[in-house]
């Protein structure tokens, strides 16, 4: 299955996906961040209404070298008809991020077509 995405005018890569918790689900647009080594990052405004279950309190080294602790929650990412349970970190605010660990855990292939400002995330059938 394929998930189509886009590149914005700043070269950031975006994909649209659905995230589900115990109370609800929502469709979000997330930045694909190859420097973010966790599966997913959601701002609290998106995470709380989903009813996510707390599973960990994890330290993470930021790009500037500082270490910050984040609450980690169980979440399900829905792509097409497939559901992928994973963990997301929750921040006070900001842009949702899709990290390399999520794509790697699925055995996904990520292709960027810069001339077209388009991207494709190919996920093997589960």
N, C-alpha and C positions, 0 to 999 in steps of 0.2 A: 504494500500500500504506500501511497505517496502523499506527502503533505507539502503543498505549495506555499512559498513565502515570497517576500519581497525585500529589496534593498531601498533604503530611503536616500535622500539627497546627501546625507552625511556618511553613507557607506555602511550604516548599521543594518544588520540582517534581522528581519522580523518573521515570525511564524504565528499562525493562529491555531490555538488548540483549546480543548475543553478540559477543565479541571473539576474534580468532583470530591466532595467531602461526605460526611454523614447526614447533613441537612439539605444540601443543595449542590448544584453545579453551575458553572458559568463558563462562557467562552471568552478567552483573553487573547491579546496579542503580546507576545514575549520577544525580547531581544535574544538572539542566539549569541551567547558569550563564550567564546572558546577559551577564555582565560578563567572562567568560572568553573571550578572543578566539581561542584555539587550538582545534583540533578536539576533542581528548580528553586527559584527564589520568588516569593510573592510578597507584596506589601500587605500590611495588616488589614487594610480596607477591603481587599479581595479575599484574604484568608479567613477572617472571622465569620462572615456569613455562610461559608461552606461547612462550618462545623467540623474542623479538622481535629484529629486526636494527637495530643502531644506525645512524642516518642523519645525525644532527646533534647539536650542542651549542648550545642556543639560549638567549639572554637573554630574560627576561620581567619586565616591571614588575608588581609585586604591588600589591594594593589600597592598601597603606600607602605606596606610592611607592618602596619598595626595589626594586632590580633583582637578580634571582637567576638563575643559570644552571641549565638543566635539560637532561638527556639526552633526545633525541628519537628515537623508534623507529618503524619501519614496523609497522603493524598493519592488520588487516582487520576492519571492523565488518560483522556479518551482521544484516540485517533481513529477516525472511521468507526468501524464496528468493534474495535479492539480496545481493551482496558489494560492499563499498565500501572500497577501499584508502585509507588515510589515515595520518596521523602522530599519535603520542601522546607527551606529555611524561610522564616518570616521576618521582615524588616518593618520599621515604622512607616516608611513611605518609599517611593521610588518606582522604578520600572520593573515589571516581571522579567526574570531572566531564565532562559533555558540553557543549562550547562552541559558540558561535555560528558559528565558521568551518566546522565540520562540517555543520551544518544549512544554512548558506548555500551551501556547495559542492554540495549535493544539490538545491538549489532547493526545499527543504522548506517546508511551512507548519506553523506551530506554533499550536495553539489551546488556551487555558486556559478551563475551565468552573469558575469559582470556587465557585459555588453547589453544585456536585456534587463538588468536590475531585478533579476529573479533568482530564486533558490528553490531547491527541492530536497526534502528530507525523505529518503526511502527507508521504510521499516519493513524488515522481512515479515511475512505472515506468521503470526503466532500459532 
